[in-house]
Amino acid sequence: METQQLHSSQKEAMKKIAEFSGEANEFDIDEWLFDLNNLFSLMKLKDETRILETMGKLTGPALRWYQENLRSFINWSDAEKALRDRFKEFTSD
């Protein structure tokens, strides 16, 4: 499969999205995914590119979990749902 390369303006926009570690008391996963989805929609990114670009915004436990599960994501909806299911309880009030 081909992946879409990000242009420099898109790379700059991606820098504005906070990194997510999945640790307790961090900002809400729903808010983070909302911001990420808005940017992905504006960029008109394909699912495969969304899945790969998300990895660059993850750190710590969230990154390790994502890398371990990466092959199970069929599309962006699967990846998004899996992230929400895995980290919702740790990041919501």
VOBA-1610 file (N, C-alpha, C; in pm, whole numbers, padded with zeros to 5 digits, always signed):
BEGIN
Met+00083-00120+00000Met+00000+00000+00000Met+00087+00125+00000Glu+00045+00222-00071Glu+00116+00350-00071Glu+00067+00436+00044Thr+00158+00509+00104Thr+00117+00604+00206Thr+00135+00744+00151Gln+00051+00831+00198Gln+00054+00969+00154Gln+00157+01044+00236Gln+00248+01112+00172Gln+00347+01192+00245Gln+00286+01326+00282Leu+00320+01373+00400Leu+00269+01502+00444Leu+00353+01615+00387His+00287+01720+00347His+00356+01840+00300His+00405+01917+00422Ser+00495+02011+00403Ser+00552+02084+00515Ser+00446+02158+00596Ser+00345+02214+00531Ser+00239+02284+00605Ser+00159+02186+00690Gln+00141+02065+00640Gln+00069+01963+00717Gln+00154+01917+00835Lys+00284+01905+00815Lys+00373+01867+00924Lys+00370+01972+01034Glu+00366+02098+00996Glu+00357+02207+01095Glu+00227+02198+01173Ala+00118+02170+01104Ala-00012+02157+01171Ala-00011+02039+01268Met+00052+01930+01230Met+00060+01812+01318Met+00137+01843+01446Lys+00233+01934+01439Lys+00311+01971+01557Lys+00223+02037+01663Lys+00111+02095+01622Lys+00023+02164+01716Lys-00064+02068+01797Ile-00071+01943+01754Ile-00147+01842+01829Ile-00057+01792+01942Ala-00110+01794+02063Ala-00032+01750+02179Ala-00001+01601+02169Glu+00108+01560+02230Glu+00139+01419+02238Glu+00051+01357+02346Phe+00020+01230+02329Phe-00066+01158+02423Phe+00008+01037+02475Ser+00017+01024+02609Ser+00090+00912+02669Ser-00002+00806+02727Gly-00128+00842+02752Gly-00222+00747+02810Gly-00210+00732+02960Glu-00129+00816+03023Glu-00111+00807+03167Glu-00227+00873+03240Ala-00249+00831+03364Ala-00358+00884+03445Ala-00348+01035+03458Asn-00461+01100+03468Asn-00473+01244+03486Asn-00429+01325+03365Glu-00411+01261+03253Glu-00379+01332+03131Glu-00510+01384+03071Phe-00501+01470+02972Phe-00622+01522+02908Phe-00703+01407+02849Asp-00829+01433+02827Asp-00925+01331+02785Asp-00895+01278+02645Ile-00901+01146+02630Ile-00877+01082+02501Ile-00977+01130+02396Asp-01102+01153+02436Asp-01203+01200+02340Asp-01167+01337+02283Glu-01118+01426+02369Glu-01077+01560+02322Glu-00958+01550+02228Trp-00863+01465+02264Trp-00743+01447+02182Trp-00780+01390+02046Leu-00864+01288+02044Leu-00907+01228+01917Leu-00990+01326+01835Phe-01069+01409+01901Phe-01148+01511+01830Phe-01055+01606+01755Asp-00953+01656+01825Asp-00856+01747+01762Asp-00782+01678+01647Leu-00741+01556+01670Leu-00670+01480+01568Leu-00759+01455+01446Asn-00883+01416+01469Asn-00976+01392+01358Asn-01005+01518+01278Asn-01019+01630+01347Asn-01042+01756+01276Asn-00926+01786+01182Leu-00806+01769+01231Leu-00688+01795+01149Leu-00679+01695+01034Phe-00700+01568+01062Phe-00696+01467+00957Phe-00799+01495+00848Ser-00917+01540+00888Ser-01022+01572+00790Ser-00982+01690+00703Leu-00927+01794+00766Leu-00881+01910+00690Leu-00772+01871+00590Met-00686+01779+00631Met-00576+01735+00546Met-00621+01631+00442Lys-00741+01578+00461Lys-00795+01475+00371Lys-00702+01353+00364Leu-00659+01308+00482Leu-00568+01194+00488Leu-00643+01063+00474Lys-00580+00968+00409Lys-00634+00833+00396Lys-00616+00760+00529Asp-00695+00653+00548Asp-00690+00577+00674Asp-00549+00531+00710Glu-00478+00475+00615Glu-00344+00423+00643Glu-00252+00534+00693Thr-00262+00651+00634Thr-00179+00764+00676Thr-00222+00811+00814Arg-00351+00814+00842Arg-00400+00852+00975Arg-00344+00760+01082Ile-00349+00631+01053Ile-00299+00532+01149Ile-00150+00553+01176Leu-00073+00574+01073Leu+00072+00593+01090Leu+00106+00727+01154Glu+00036+00834+01116Glu+00063+00966+01173Glu+00027+00971+01321Thr-00073+00896+01362Thr-00112+00892+01503Thr+00002+00840+01588Met+00075+00742+01537Met+00186+00685+01612Met+00289+00793+01649Gly+00307+00891+01564Gly+00401+00998+01590Gly+00356+01095+01698Lys+00230+01086+01739Lys+00177+01175+01843Lys+00160+01102+01976Leu+00204+00977+01982Leu+00192+00897+02104Leu+00328+00882+02171Thr+00325+00872+02304Thr+00447+00850+02382Thr+00416+00747+02491Gly+00519+00703+02559Gly+00504+00618+02677Gly+00416+00496+02657Pro+00330+00469+02758Pro+00245+00350+02752Pro+00153+00348+02630Ala+00103+00462+02590Ala+00013+00467+02474Ala+00086+00425+02346Leu+00209+00470+02330Leu+00287+00433+02212Leu+00317+00283+02212Arg+00360+00231+02327Arg+00390+00088+02335Arg+00266+00006+02301Trp+00151+00041+02358Trp+00026-00031+02331Trp-00009-00022+02182Tyr+00001+00096+02125Tyr-00035+00119+01984Tyr+00054+00035+01892Gln+00183+00033+01918Gln+00276-00045+01836Gln+00245-00195+01844Glu+00208-00242+01964Glu+00174-00383+01982Glu+00046-00421+01908Asn-00044-00326+01890Asn-00174-00353+01829Asn-00189-00303+01686Leu-00087-00240+01634Leu-00093-00174+01504Leu-00146-00264+01392Arg-00102-00385+01387Arg-00142-00477+01279Arg-00290-00517+01285Ser-00353-00498+01400Ser-00494-00536+01413Ser-00590-00427+01364Phe-00538-00308+01335Phe-00622-00199+01289Phe-00646-00212+01139Ile-00769-00239+01100Ile-00804-00254+00959Ile-00819-00117+00894Asn-00872-00022+00970Asn-00892+00114+00918Asn-00881+00212+01034Trp-00896+00341+01004Trp-00883+00443+01108Trp-00991+00429+01214Ser-01111+00393+01175Ser-01219+00375+01273Ser-01183+00270+01377Asp-01121+00160+01333Asp-01077+00056+01426Asp-00972+00110+01522Ala-00875+00182+01470Ala-00768+00237+01553Ala-00824+00337+01653Glu-00912+00423+01607Glu-00973+00524+01694Glu-01054+00459+01805Lys-01136+00361+01771Lys-01217+00292+01871Lys-01128+00220+01972Ala-01024+00155+01924Ala-00933+00083+02013Ala-00863+00178+02110Leu-00819+00293+02061Leu-00757+00394+02148Leu-00855+00441+02254Arg-00976+00471+02211Arg-01078+00519+02304Arg-01110+00412+02410Asp-01130+00289+02365Asp-01162+00180+02458Asp-01048+00157+02558Arg-00926+00164+02511Arg-00810+00135+02596Arg-00782+00247+02697Phe-00798+00373+02657Phe-00752+00483+02741Phe-00862+00570+02801Lys-00986+00546+02770Lys-01095+00631+02820Lys-01099+00634+02973Glu-01089+00519+03036Glu-01100+00515+03182Glu-00986+00586+03254Phe-00871+00598+03189Phe-00755+00661+03252Phe-00753+00813+03235Thr-00826+00864+03137Thr-00813+01006+03105Thr-00939+01087+03128Ser-01051+01022+03159Ser-01174+01099+03179Ser-01190+01133+03327Asp-01268+01236+03351Asp-01289+01282+03489Asp-01372+01186+03569
//
